Amino acid sequence: MGKNIKLLSQLFSGILLACMLVALINVRSYAASDYEYGFDLGDTVVSMNVGTTKDIWMWSRYNYTYYIGDHTSKDTYCECTFKKGTEYIRLHIGKDETVKNVFFYFYIDEDPAKNGSNYASIEVYVQGINPANADAQVAGLQSYAGNNAAFNAYYYYINYPDLRAAFGANADALLSHYNTYGKSEGRVANKIL
């Protein structure tokens, strides 16, 4: 009888292990999505040179729309169908792009009020940025419409390497940072240090 119990115990353990392995094999990963079963992306972080395109596999349970985060080129965009199902989307990075990290956000389009925070994203590390394009954008900070006696986007950009790395020459982002954090941190934005 002891042999039978031991045999049944081993058999049960083997079946349990087999079931666990089958369950693990059938698990599907939904990449970079706040909505568990809304999106699946082939890549969520890619590196692209300026002036290039990249095709990325995507599955969406619902019709969707997309939004591009900080970027400077009108030629940075996404080609897609906006329809549920499987497709290859094509990311474009403009040859005059100056933002180092461009985010493409994909949102469910069926009920924006209910699903506005349900999204997936792709982060693009932009390579080969032309310094001349970046320099022209930096020079434009001097004439930014939000400049005043307390804040000058150009001075704020020049004074702080951490902000240059984080925001580039995005004047709106620099002003937002100054109003939200910079003032309370005692950062100088009205003269060059």
C-alpha positions, 0 to 999 in steps of 0.5 A, a space after each residue: 500500500 505504501 508503494 501505491 501512495 508513493 506512486 500516486 503522489 509522484 503521478 500527481 506531482 508530475 501532472 501538476 508540474 505538466 499543467 503549470 508548464 502548459 499554463 506558462 507556455 500559453 501566457 501572452 505578454 502585453 507590452 507597455 500597456 496600462 490596459 492589460 488586454 488592449 495592445 500588444 507591441 513587437 517592440 516598445 523601445 527602439 533606436 532609429 537614425 534621423 530620416 529613417 523609418 521602422 516597421 513594428 508589429 502591433 495588435 489592438 483589441 479596439 480601434 485606436 488613435 495615437 499621439 506623439 510626445 515631444 518632437 520637433 520635426 513635422 516629418 516625425 509621425 506614424 503610419 497606421 490603420 487606427 483599426 483593431 486587429 494585427 498590423 505593422 505600423 511604420 514609425 518615421 523620424 524626420 531628418 531634422 528631428 532634434 529630440 533625443 527620445 520620442 514617444 509614440 502613445 497609442 490610445 483606445 478610441 472607443 470611449 476616450 472619456 472612459 479609456 483615456 488612460 489606457 494606452 501603449 507606448 513606443 520609445 524611440 532613441 533618436 540617433 544621428 541628430 544634426 547639431 546645426 538643427 539643434 543649434 537653430 532651435 536653441 537660438 530660437 529660445 531667445 525669442 520664445 513668447 513665454 520669456 519675461 523678466 523672471 524667465 528666459 528659456 535660453 538662459 534656463 537652457 544654458 544654465 542647466 545641463 540636466 535640463 538640456 539632457 531632459 528637455 532639449 530646446 523645448 521652450 514649453 517644457 523648460 517653462 513648465 519645469 521652471 514653474 513647477 520645480 525650478 522656482 522652488 529649487 532656486 534655479 536661475 532663469 533670468 541671466 546666464 550663470 
